Amino acid sequence: MGGVYSEYLSSSKVREHYNYTKESPDTKDTPSRQVASALIILLCCAIVVENLLVLIAVARNSKFHSAMYLFLGNLAASDLLAGVAFIANTLLSGSVTLGLTPVQWFAREGSAFITLSASVFSLLAIAIERHVAIAKVKLYGSDKSCRMLLLIAASWLISLVLGGLPILGWNCLGHLEACSTVLPLYAKPYVLCVVTIFSVILSAIVALYIRIYCVVRSSQADVAAPQTLALLKTVTIVLGVFIFCWLPAFSILLLDYACPVRTCPMLYQAHYFFAFATLNSLLNPVIYTWRSRDLRREVLRPLQCWRQAAGMQGRRDRTPGHHLLPLRSSSSLEKGMHVPTSPTFLEGNTIM
């Protein structure tokens, strides 16, 4: 075991594994690759900004401090960190890859696995919360806030452990024949284990939502209220988008487990499948704000404040120019300088 850990700082191990699993490691920074990397980084920056606005909205408004919105905030946090992880992954890819040590490579890939795990567990927590709310089961009790926070903390702890298993020793260093083609330092059994866990959890979530819909259809009017059904529809859309975006990536990882080394050329295009999966983190905040008018107002509030501040600053910058006019007309202009502070202007920009 000590020999394996001593290889974590070797600068030649990553190159050795890529040469073994790939016919010719495609790590050159061609113009097309640079353009693709720039687009991915821009996409990830949008992911970070969108999810940050959702987190600010949930934190600043007490209306969103219910269990449902706290779990949505946790999902937004995992999406935000996923955007950061994908930016780091992109910057450390290409020609940089072969210069990484194994511990750096594990940190690069493990961060993405951790945020993915957190997203899956957040979806599970949301499904459990919806089932609790619909079935009128008092699961949390009087100290529900504490238990919700413990559940969120537990989901992140499990995600850290699951994503950190390779750096703790479950990898293929010293066992090239057991290496994944898509992730050349990961052992195939580990990749299969992670995909299986995620698939089981997602299947359980789907089954839970089916049960919830059955309860709603056979329940009284108070359970099937329009607001309840709208919220249930929102989280169902979130789940559907997650499965749609990540199913191709999960499929390519299963194919990776089944294919011997260098026998499935499709595996060399796996980065396109993972790039498609990043769209999930971009679409989630759009779904929240599209489906919830109150959340949409709160999310757009910082942008409105910024627009108002920018407009007022622009008018201040233009004001000195008016003093260059003849003195006889300056008094009439000064009387008209109160336009920016008129009630009509302010109300039109603060009320939605």
C-alpha angles and dihedrals in degrees: 000000000000089000091056094051091047088063093059092089097042112122093205101053097081091051090048093054094045091050090051099047099037128053091222119359105237100213102131116125098234119176091255091051091049091051091048091049091050091051092049091050091050089049091050092049088055088050091053094048095046095049092043089057090051091050092049091050093050093046099047100044118066089204088075097050093098122114094260096054093042089058090046087051089052089052089050089051091053090048091050091051089045088058090051091047092050091050090053090045091052094047091049094048132086115033091358093063098075091051094058124103117231092255090054091047091050090050091050096051097031093060090059092048091049094053091045090052091048090053092051093048090046090055089050091050091049091051091050091048092051091049090049092049095046096042091046091232113160096219100150103045124193095325095051094137091059092047092048091052090048090051091051091047091049091051091054092046091052089046091052091050094046093048093042098053094096094054089046090058111283095115138101100253105142091013107077094167090064095052126119118241095216093044104026098193095047120091114239093233090057092051090048091048093052094046091047093051092049092046092050092049093048091048089051090050092051090049090049092053091048089054091048092053090049090052091048094050093051097039136095124272095263093060093045093049116150093248092051092048092047092052091046090051091051095054090044090056089049090053092046093051091049092053092044093051098041101037094083091051092048089048093052090050091052089049088050090056093049098045123079117231115294095000100103112057090186089072089068088066094053092117089072090058092050091046088055089050091058088067087075092069089049095049099047096073089046089055093049094050095040093053099039119056093190093051090045091055092048094046092050094046095087090049091051091049090050091049092050092048091048091049094050091047090051091053091048090052090053095045099080090059091066092062089067089072121097115286094242092064098039093082092057091048092050089055089057096048092091093078095098092057097048116129091236093059096046096045092048090059102040103044120074 
